Structure formats: C-alpha cells, structure tokens
Amino acid sequence: MPGKLKVKIVAGRHLPVMDRASDLTDAFVEVKFGNTTFKTDVYLKSLNPQWNSEWFKFEVDDEDLQDEPLQITVLDHDTYSANDAIGKVYIDIDPLLYSEAATVISGWFPIYDTIHGIRGEINVIVKVDLFNDLNRFRQSSCGVKFFCTTSIPKCYRAVIIHGFVEELVVNEDPEYQWIDRIRTPRASNEARQRLISLMSGELQRKIGLKVLEMRGNAVVGYLQCFDLEGESGLVVRAIGTACTLDKLSSPAAFLPACNSPCKEMKESPLVHPPSHGCRSTQNSPIHTATGSRLTQNFSVSVPTLIYTGMGSGSAGKEGGPFKALLRQQTQSALEQREFPFFTLTAFPPGFLVHVGGVVSARSVKLLDRIHNPDEPETRDAWWAEIRQEIKSHAKALGCHAVVGYSESTSICEEVCILSASGTAAVLNPRFLQDGTVEGCLEQRLEENLPVGCGFCHIPYDELNMPFPAHLTYCYNCRKQKVPDVLFTTIDLPTDATVIGKGCLIQARLCRLKKKAQAEANATAISNLLPFMEYEVHTQLMNKLKLKGMNALFGLRIQITVGENMLMGLASATGVYLAALPTPGGIQIAGKTPNDSSYEQHISHMQKKINDTIAKNKELYEINPPETSEEVIGSPIPEPRQRSRLLRSQSESSDEVIELDLSHGKKDAFVLEIDDTDAMEDVHSLLTDVPPPSGFYSCNTEIMPGINNWTSEIQMFTSVRVIRLSSLNLTNQALNKNFNDLCENLLKSLYFKLRSMIPCCLCHVNFTVSLPEDELIQVTVTAVAITFDKNQALQTTKTHIEKSLQRASTDNEELLQFPLELCSDSLPSHPFPPAKAVTVEKASPMGEGNFRNRSAPPCANSTVGVVKMTPLSFIPGAKITKYLGIINMFFIRETTSLREEGGVSGFLHAFIAEVFAMVRAHVAALGGNAVVSYIMKQCVFMENPNKNQAQCLINVSGDAVVFVRESDLEVASTQQAAATCQPLCTGGEVTT
C-alpha cells in the first residue's frame, strides 16, 4: 500500500537567541523522511519566523511509513561556519494510517534539544494519502490499532480475543558504538533517539503482521520496553493481546448512566449477546522473533510460584458434573492452540471462571556482545523458556490460561534478570471458541457459577493439591472450597463482593551482595533470588493480616540488581473478599531463653499488633457479617485447636496464652523471632504509617469500596534519588533507608495534594532502580481522584475524633493522623520536617488544577489543556474516539547540573518537558486527553565530580477524545428543546 506523505512548515515561535550580535536568529528547517530531505528558506533575524513553506512530498511505501519517524530539524544559518542546531521534532506517522484515525496532524510542537531541553515551538501540518495495495506479500500492517489500556477500550466491543503476541528487535547501541570521528554528546543522544524510534516502529509493524495472521485488527494491553544493555546492545521488545474489535457506533453507547467508574466498567463492551459476534481467546503459537542477537553464556532459572494461599475455585461435591463439563469444553477449545497468555487485567463478568493465584518465574542470564545483528533466537529462546515455566506452574494449579501477564528485566553490567508473572486462571469456554457453546450447557454453567464469588473457588483438586493450603467452604455460596488468602496480578473483578475499602500494601527489601564479575556475579544473584522472593512474600502476608484483609489484587513484584545489592519492591491493593474466611490474627513466638524483660517486650509488641489490627479494621470499615457456623470474635482458640496450631513451633510459644490469636476458629499467623533480623521485621511491620485522614491509596484503577467519584483528577509523577553512605552498610541499614525513602515520598505527595481532600491515589505505580553504585532511585506515577465530600467528611471526621480520644492515652497515635480535615483550611505544618539524610528529589509535575476548568463540549472545539491519566477512563466523561498510541523516548543531558538546581531541578524540568511534548502531540492529533499513561523507564545517571547528569525517559499512552457527561446532558436537553420548539410554533400558526 504505497502512499504519499505531505508536510508543510508554517511558522516558529519563541526560538532561542543564536546570534549574539543582533540577539536574533536566522532560522531554517530541514524536513527528513527516510533518505529524502527538504529545506525551507532561511528566515532572517527573527525569533518568531513565518516560513509558510510549500508542501514537501515524500512518495514512500507504507512499510516505511510505519518504521520511519518524520524528522524536523530547526537550525540557525551561519555564513562562515557550520549551521548551529536549535532542536528537533520527531513525529510518528502511524496514527494517520488507521481507517478511523485522524486525517491530519496539525499543531505546535515543542522543539527539543537533548542538551538544552525545549527551545521554542514549530507549527507543522502533516497529511498522508494511501493507495490500495492487494499484494499479499506486503510487509506492512497498516490498519492494526494499538492500545496501551489493559482492558477492552471503552468505545469498542470485542468480537474475538485471539491471544498473545510478542516480538523483539535488537541493534547496537550508538552510545557504545565505535566510530572513526569524534561525536559530540548531542550527536550521540540524537543518534540513540533516532535508532530507538526506528526500532519502535519496526517492532510495532511486526506485531501488527502477527495480528493480521491471526485475523485480528487490534492489540490491547500493548506493553513496549527498552533494555539498555550497554556494550551488549539495545533491545526493544513488546507483548500484547490480539483482538478483533468493533466500533460502537450507537450514540446511546456514550450516554452516561452515572459518573461512577465502577458502573462504567460494568457496562463493558465485551458483554454482548452472541448475535453480535463470537468471542474467542484462542492463542497463536509463541512466535520466534528475528531480532535477538545475544549469546547465552550462563543461565540459572529461578521458579517462583507463590503457592501459599493463592487458590480459587474448587471441586466441591455440589456442582461437580458441571465443572467436569466446563473442563471438557475448555480442553476441546484448546486442543489445537497454544497455552494462552493475556496482558489484560480487567475483564467483563463471566470471563473469569476461577482464579488459581499468582505464577511467576525469574531467570539470571549473562549478556554477551552482539556480533551479528541478523542472528536472532537467543533472546527469544530465553523468554520462551520463561513462558514455558509459567505455563507449567499454571497447569499445576489446574488452570489453562494466564491473565494479567507482564514481563520485565533488570540489567547491571553484563548480568540480566528476566522476570515474568501473571495470574493462573480458568476462563469461560464460550470466550475460547469461534462461536458460542451450546445454549443448554452455557446456561447450566452460568447458573452454577455464583455471582461475586465464583472466581474465588479453587480450580485444583482438593485431594491432590500442588501445595499445602488451608481450605474452607465459600462464605458466600457455601458450595465450593476457597483458600484462606488470594493473590492476583489483575484488577478486582467488577462483580466481586467486597467488605469495606481497600488500601495500598507494599513489601520492601534490600540485600547486600559481593561485587563480582561474569559467572561469579550471576551465580551470587541466582542464589539470593529465592530467599528474596520468600521474604517479600512473607512481608506481604504479614501486612495483609495486619490490615485485617484476605486478598491482594494488582500485585507487582520488582527485583532490581545493582553492583553491590539487590532490591525488591512489591505493591498490591489489599481488600477483604466476603467469599474468603476472616483472616486470623498475628502471633509473635520467641525462641530466646527465658527473660522477664524480653517476655514483657514480646507481650508489648503483641498488644501493639492486636491494637493495630483493630484500628485498621475500623479505618477501612471492615465489618464482615456474622455467620451461624462460626463465632466471630472469639478471643482465644480452644486448647485442642491451639495445640494443633502451634505443634510445629517451639514450646516457648505456648506460654503466650493470653493473647488474641484469632477471630473465631481461624488459625493465627505465627511470626517467629529467633534473631535480630526477625525483630527488625516486626518493628518495620508496626512502623508503617497509614495514609492521613481523607486519603486512600491503591495500585489498581478502582479503589474497592468507593463509588461516589467526582470528575476532579490530578496526575503526578515524582522521582526521588538518595545516595547511600558506604560506611558500615548493612542489610538492616539498607532496609531502613529504603523504607524511609518510600514513606517520605508518599508523605510528600499527601502534603502536596492536601487541598483535594477527600481523595484517593489510584494506579500508584512504584519503580525502583539502582542506576549507579550506592544510588537508589524511586519513581512513582499515580492519579489523585476526589470523591463525594459530603459522605466522606462524616467518615473522616469520625476517624479524627476517635484518634484524638485514643491520643489521650497514647501520644504516638497522633502520628497516624498528621492531616486535620477542614473544609477551608489546613494546618500550616501537617508533617514533621524531613531529616537531612534525604537527598534531592523531583517534585510531582502535575497537569494543573482543573477545579475551575471544563473540557471542550465537543471534539471539534479548541483543546485547552490535554488531560493525562494512568487510568483507562476519565471520571465523569465518556471516551468517544481513540486516536492512536503515543510512544515516546527522550534523552536529556547536562554539563551544568548544579546551575540547573541539582538533581531535583534537573529532573523536575525534564519531566515537565516530557509532559509538554506528550500534550503537544495529542493536541496535534485533535485529542484532548491521554489515558493509560505510563512512564515505563526513567534511567538517571550522575557524575557529581564533573557536574554532569543524564536521564532517559520512555512514556506511552492512548490519545483520545472525551466528552464530559454534563456536556452530553446539556446537549441532549438543548436538542430536545430544539425539536420541541418548531412543533409548538406550528400549533400557534394553525390556531
């Protein structure tokens, strides 16, 4: 499908002064696509040139349109010396290649320079004319839509969900490439940016070709990542879920039912009768990419299947025949298909039949230099090995699919840790076939799947469990068995029954390792990984029990490798599922010799744990209904039960008989304190401070238990960096520094967002990296959403009153409520001053305060401020059109770090520039928002001795057009009045 690309350069504004004699600039523009370059005339002595050039025309193949970015370079003309570069603009042409997309890209683009940042703006108009080409051997995938959102896009419905697609391409990194001539830092950075743009386009095209082979037309949950491997090379890889989507053309589809995100999600576009089309989750074979050029020298695979308490679905006596029919239908649907992986995290009701739990795998690899860029396969084989391990774990749980699947890497010098995780699941067979299941069987299956708890039932056989677990009958339907706790990587299903509200739960861990090289380093890392996984999982279990909750959703575990340490960070949203049993308490069991002072300390710690559990249940409104089969709130288990509970523990644990070990007959969770590390773990468990009153936080899109959202949102990104002291560095000191870093970061966010009380921080995404020796960087992106203040004020005021009452007996409790709730004002010092240990940070760069702003009532109106959010929706609005994917990579370097405000000023300015460039590209497409926004990479490198720093940022999202529900209501009212008015006038005339 050859095409013609047309570009017109209109004008520029706010250009920098390049001629010191006249304080002006002689600017001209080079327009390059592929190997063809055009130039505008030189506009003399102006900082706001008006070129109004002719249309520059490029005749290219559609394959080049997908691979190549349009490069616009602004330069200053010099008569006697080389022209000086002002900056560049890269424009992705791919959004113009969709049949439903924009027909023109027109707007003001920031002119970006990798050394000086944004240096003015340029007005550009871009058009594409495509010609039909029926050549079946063509290598383009024009027409395939890409979506970053991990759920079915709001204004589409899924006809078929085909399955998993993946691809990767590799090349040499220009930063480490040997060339004969001296290259300036600017030229090196621009070569790197251009190469990554080319590789990104090529990767997207190859993914699209695989989707076309599967007869699909879209990729949902598209995740593209860059692996910067230093001298080994540069890898760009992507995964996604291939689908066939249909556009919802009915105007009624955009009429609001209410402004609650939960209800909006329940109106999922997947929920349609069979007459609208079949639904399938068939998976294509795992394709072998053609871009891998890494040689495997060393490999240690570390399987990490989180078995403890992560089952759901059961082979109970009742409903057994239907389960057999379900498995038979599922097996027949998968006979000729590969094991399905899905990058989606949100599904319509009925899609998930059972959830088995989290399955994950990690592998340590040793990188080698790329010798032949055309030899693939090594890196592909690594990921195929990881996916095979995930598949075997899921099968062990009695599941046939993995949902919420993601992949990541952590690289330090020549060592690379490959990680993959997902949630094992059993899916409804009617989504797994190219057609519907027999109506009788489908009806019988749906009748036997209780609403709100079916996904919790264990899928594996109770008599042949793959791991030891405590099972009970479902507290909702009382028909099938459920686990005592459930971990998943997906969002909370819309039909799940939840008691109270959710909260963000994090596990943080640091471990020192010796500096080593090559295989010795890889061996040391692989030996540490299983222990780190176990400790992270133990922390999650402890904190979940401490919150009085029994399930985790949106679980994301990162293991980051550095030169002399490993760091683990796990984030999830804890909830109380009504179908699962009430979690037991936490008991401390000591193994030290009898010591009265020590025993008193243990008793005091136990009392604090019990008090904390009670306060958390009150804070998160966890009040499960009483049941006839179990006495809720029994303070002490019966003697027979206690002996069974502690039979594997030391005899000293039996001495703590006066403690509240559990509620009812639920076993307590025992913490053994046998060394200093264990005591530190207990202390860290108790030092986690809950959010201030009026604040809630979660890492999923929707906070469980809150439905009364408003349309006020505020997205933010914050980066904080600390440098550790190399003196007396221990695991305990590392853990404390890491905990303080994360806690102080959250506190600073609460302080900056205090004017939005009451609000919830949704989609909180933490990323930790170790860019250099003794340097820790934490990046967080989230969105603050306000909810109905009338309902929340009473709740938060009640919490404050109760906290003040408790403060009379224990002054420490005031620390848990640092913010007072006032309707008009806030205390001047809600937080204690930060300690001097904390180094520089970048303040959150938000999108501005939108309290008094409203979105344009229609898509054709002028875009004021482009909204940005990591959510797949905008509260109080309807998305009417998806304009394409935004995938951008930026490099910023400075040789005057101190003059730019240090690390804080440098990062703050760079993130602000990234936001500005993303908004400009969306506005040029005619959009007014970016949804599913994610900062996938933020790599910071610093050389304080030379006053230098460099940062690389990769962001992506979906450009959309949205309409406010209030504007829709006004428009519908005006339309109704307009249609009614002529009728009334006509009646008067006839009279």
VOMI-454993 format. One record per residue (C-alpha): x, y, z. Coordinates in steps of 0.25 Angstrom, whole numbers, plus 5000, padded with zeros to 4 digits. Example, Ala and Ser with C-alpha at 12.3 -4.5 7.8 and 13.67 -1.06 7.14 Angstrom:
<atoms>
504949825031 505549965029 
</atoms>
This chain:
<atoms>
500050005000 500950114995 500650255000 500950404999 501450485011 501250635011 501850725020 501750875022 502550965031 501651085035 502351165046 503251165058 503151245071 504051275084 505351225077 506551245085 507551355082 508651295073 509351425068 509951495080 510251625071 508751645068 508051565079 507251495068 507351365060 507451335045 506551205045 506251105035 505650965035 506150825030 505050725027 505550585026 504750455024 505550325020 506750375011 506050495006 506250635011 505550765008 505950905013 505151035016 505751175013 506551245023 505651345031 506651455035 506751525048 505451475056 505151395068 503751365062 503951335047 502851315037 503251215027 501951175021 502651075012 502150995000 501650855002 502850755003 502450624997 503050485000 502650364992 502850245001 502450105004 501450085015 502549995022 503450125023 502250205028 502150105040 503650095042 504150235040 503850355048 503750495042 504950575046 504850725046 506150795050 506250945053 507551015050 508251145051 508851185038 510351235039 511051285026 512551255030 512351135039 511551015041 510051035044 509651025059 508650925063 507450985071 506650855073 505850745067 504450695066 504050545063 502650525058 502050375058 501250365045 500550235050 499350295055 498950345041 498950205036 497650155043 496350165035 495650225047 496850315051 497150465049 497350505035 498350615038 499450645049 499450795051 499950885063 501050945070 502150845074 503250875084 504650885078 505450795087 506950785089 507650675097 508550775104 507750905106 506350845106 505150915099 505551035091 504351095085 503151035076 502951005062 501550995055 501550875045 500450815036 500550665032 499650585023 499650445017 499050395005 499050245004 498750154991 498150024992 499049904990 498549764990 499949704990 499849585000 501349585001 501449725007 502149755020 501349865026 500249845036 499449975033 498049975040 498449905052 498049985064 498949985077 498450015091 499250035104 498050005112 497949875119 496449865117 495549865105 495550015100 494250085105 493650115091 493949975085 493449835087 494249715086 493749615075 494849515077 496049515087 497149435079 498249425089 499749465092 500649535082 502149575085 503349615077 504649685080 505749745071 507249775075 508349865070 509649925074 509550045084 510150175077 510550215091 511550105091 511850085076 513250115071 513350215060 514550285054 514150425056 513950495069 512450505072 511850615082 510950575093 509750645085 510050555073 510150435081 508850455088 508150495075 508650365069 508150285080 506750355080 506650335065 507050185066 506050155077 504950225068 505350135057 505350005065 504050045072 503350065058 503949935053 503449855065 502049915064 501949875050 502449735052 501449715064 500349765054 500749665044 500549555054 499149615058 498749605043 499249465042 498249435054 497149505046 497149615057 497049765055 497649815069 498649795080 498049825094 499049835106 500149875097 501449885106 502749925099 504049935107 505549965104 506649885110 507949975110 509049865111 510249955110 511249895101 510449775099 509449855091 508049915091 506749825091 505349875089 504249775092 502749775093 501649685097 500149695095 498749635093 498249615079 496749645078 495749675067 494949805071 493749865066 493450015068 492150045076 491450145066 490150155074 490050295081 489350235092 490650165096 491250295100 490050345108 490450335123 489850255133 490550315145 491950365147 492450255155 493650175149 493150045155 491850055148 492550105135 493349975136 492149885138 491649935125 492749865118 492749865103 493049715103 491749685109 490849665097 489949555092 490449445083 489749515071 490749625072 491949535069 492749415075 493749435086 495049355086 496249355094 497049265085 498549275085 499549275074 500849195075 501949265082 502649325070 504149335070 504549475067 505649515057 506349615065 507149545076 508649555076 509049525090 509949395093 509549325105 510749285113 510149255127 508749225131 508149205145 506549195145 505949225158 504449175158 503549265167 502149205169 501449275180 500649165185 500349195199 498849235200 498649265185 497649175180 496249205176 495249105170 494848975176 494448835172 493348835183 492348725183 491248815178 491348855164 492448755161 491848705148 491748845143 493148865146 493548745138 492748795126 493448925128 494748865127 494348775116 493948895107 495148975111 496048855107 495348835094 495548985091 497048985094 497348855087 497948915075 498449045081 499649085090 499549125104 498849265105 499549385111 498749515113 499249645116 497849695120 497649725135 496149755134 495049665129 493549665127 492749585137 492749435133 494049435126 494849385138 494249255144 495349225154 496649295158 497749205163 498749305168 500049375164 501049295156 502449355153 503849315148 505149385148 506449355141 507849405142 508549425129 509949465125 510049565113 511049565102 511349665091 510549665079 511449605068 510449585056 509149675057 508449585047 508549455056 507249445065 506749345074 507649345087 506849455094 505549395088 505949255094 506149325108 504749375108 504149255102 504849175114 504149275124 502849265118 502949105118 503149115133 502049205135 501149105127 501548985136 501249065148 499849105144 499648955140 500048915153 498949005159 497848935150 497849055140 497849065125 498249215124 499049335130 498349465131 499049605135 500349555129 501549645129 503049635126 504149715131 505749725132 506749775141 508149795136 509449835143 510749825134 510749685128 509649625137 508149625133 507049575142 505849535133 504449535141 503049495137 501849485145 500349465143 499049405149 498749265146 497249255142 496149175137 495349245126 493949225121 493949135109 492949225101 494149325100 495049215095 494349175083 494049235069 492549225073 491649205085 491549085093 490249005093 489249095099 488748985109 490148955114 490549105115 489249135123 489549025132 490949065134 490549215137 489449165147 490449095155 491449205156 491049295168 491149435165 492249505173 493049385178 493149285166 494549335163 495049305177 494749155176 495949075175 496249015161 497148905166 496648765172 496548775187 497148635189 498348665180 498748805183 500048845178 500448915191 499948915206 498749015208 497649035218 496349025210 494949055215 493549065209 493249195202 492649295211 491649335200 491049215194 491549105204 491649015192 493149005188 494449025195 495249155195 496649185200 496949265213 497649375205 497749405190 498849475182 498649525168 499249625157 497949665151 496949775155 495849745165 494649675157 493449775155 492549665161 493349635173 492749655187 493649735196 493449785210 494049915214 495049995206 496449955200 497850005203 499250005197 500149895202 501649895200 502749805203 504149865202 505449785203 506949815201 508049715201 509549735200 510449645191 511949645188 512449715176 512849605165 512949595150 512349505140 511849365144 512249385159 511349505159 510149435152 510349315162 510249405174 509049475169 508349345166 508649295180 508049415186 506749425178 505949305184 506149365198 505749505194 504549445188 504149375201 504449495209 503649585200 502449495201 502549485216 502549635217 501249635208 500549525217 500949605230 500449735225 499149675219 498849615232 499149745239 498149815231 497149715234 496949675219 497049545212 497349575197 498349655188 498049705174 498949775164 500149705170 501449755164 502849705169 504149765164 505449705167 506549815163 508049775162 509249875165 510749865167 510649825181 509249805185 507849745181 506549815184 505149765184 503849845183 502549785183 501249875182 499849825182 498449865187 497849795199 496349765200 495449685209 494749585200 493349535206 493549405200 494849375207 494949345222 495249445232 496749465234 497349415247 498249505256 499749505257 500449445268 501949465272 502649345276 504049355282 505149255283 506149325293 506449275307 505449315318 505649465321 504549545328 504949675321 504949615308 503649545310 503049675314 503549735301 502949625293 501649645301 501649795298 501949765283 500749665283 499849775289 500249875278 500049775267 498649745272 498249895274 498749925260 497949815254 496649865261 496950015257 497149965243 495849895242 495250025247 495950115238 495650025225 494149995230 494349845230 493149785238 492849655232 491449595235 491349495246 491149345242 490449235249 491549135246 492649225253 492649305265 493349435261 494249505270 494549385279 495749445287 496549315289 496549175281 496049055289 497248975295 497148865285 497248965273 498349035280 499248915281 498948885266 499349025262 500649025269 501048885268 502148925259 502649035267 503549045279 502949015293 503249155297 502149205288 501149135297 501449225308 500649335301 499349285304 498649415308 498849475294 497749495284 498249395273 497049395264 495649425261 494749315263 495349175259 496249245249 497749205251 498649315255 499849355246 501149325255 502349415254 503649345260 504649445266 505949365266 506949465262 507149615261 506649615246 505349565251 505149665261 505449775251 504449715242 503349725253 503749875256 503649905241 502349845241 501849935252 502550065247 501650065234 500850195236 499450195229 499050305220 498550435226 497050445229 496350475216 497450405207 497350265202 498350195192 498350075183 499150025171 497849975163 497050065155 495850065164 495850075179 495049965185 493950015194 493850155187 492850185177 492450335178 493550395169 493550535164 494150585151 495350655158 496650585155 498150615157 499250525151 500650545156 502050485155 503150485165 504550445165 505450435178 506850395178 507750375190 509250335191 509650235202 510850245211 511850135208 512250135223 511650015231 510649985221 509749865226 508449795222 507749865233 508250005230 507949985215 506549935218 506350055227 506850155217 505950095206 504750095215 504950245219 505150275205 503750215200 503050265213 503550415211 503250405197 501750375200 501750475211 502150585202 501050545192 500050555203 500550685207 500450745192 499050685190 498450725203 497550825196 496850715189 496350645202 495650555202 496350485190 496950345186 498250325180 497950215169 498850135160 500050165169 501250115161 502550105168 503850075161 505150055168 506550055160 508050055164 508650135153 510050145160 510750095172 510150135185 509050215178 507550185179 506450245171 504950225173 503950275163 502450285165 501350315156 499950325160 498650405159 497850465170 496350465169 495350535178 494050465183 492750525189 493150615201 491850605208 491950455210 493450455213 493450575222 492650505233 493550375232 494850445233 494350545244 493950415252 495350355250 495950485255 495050495267 495350355271 496850375268 496850495277 496150415288 497250305287 498350415287 498050445302 498550305306 499650285295 500250415289 500950335278 499550315271 499550455266 500650415256 499650335249 498750455246 499650565242 498650645234 497350705240 496150715232 495650855230 494750895219 495451025216 496851025222 497950925226 498950935237 500251005234 501150895237 500450755235 501750675235 502950685243 504250745236 504950645227 506250595232 507550635226 507850495221 506950505210 507550555197 506950625185 505650595179 504750645167 503450705172 502250645165 501950715152 500450715151 499550755140 499050875147 497850905156 496550875148 495550915158 495051035150 495350975136 494450895128 494750805116 494250855102 492850815099 493150745086 494350685079 494450805069 494650915079 495950965082 496750885092 497150965104 497950865113 498150725110 497850635122 498750525125 498350405134 498950265136 497450215137 496750155125 495650245127 495350395131 494350405143 493150485139 493350475124 493150375112 494350345102 493750355088 494950335080 496350275081 497350345072 498550255073 499750215083 500750315088 502050245090 503250345092 504650335097 505450455101 506950475106 507350595114 508850625117 509450745125 510850785128 510350895138 509650805148 509850905160 509451025152 508150955148 507750935162 508350805165 507750665163 506350725167 506350835158 506950755146 505850645148 504750735150 505050815138 505250695129 503950625134 503150765131 503750765117 503350615115 501850655119 501850775110 502350695098 501350585100 500250685101 500650755088 500650625080 499250585086 498650725083 499250725068 498450595066 497250665071 497150595084 496850655098 497450545107 498450435109 497950315116 498650185121 499950275122 501150205128 502550245130 503250115126 504650155129 505350275136 506850245136 507650345143 509250355143 510050455150 511550495151 511550605162 513050615161 512950665147 511550735149 510950645139 509650565138 508850495128 507450445128 506650355119 505050345120 504150255112 502650285113 501450235106 499850245106 498650255097 498250385091 496750405092 495550505090 494650505102 493350585105 492850625119 491550555123 491050695128 491250745114 490550625108 489350645117 489350795113 489450765098 488350655099 487450755107 487650865096 487450765085 486150725091 485750875093 486050905079 485250785073 484050825082 484050975079 483650965064 482450875068 481950985078 482151095067 481451015057 480250995066 480151145069 480051175054 478951075051 478151135062 
</atoms>
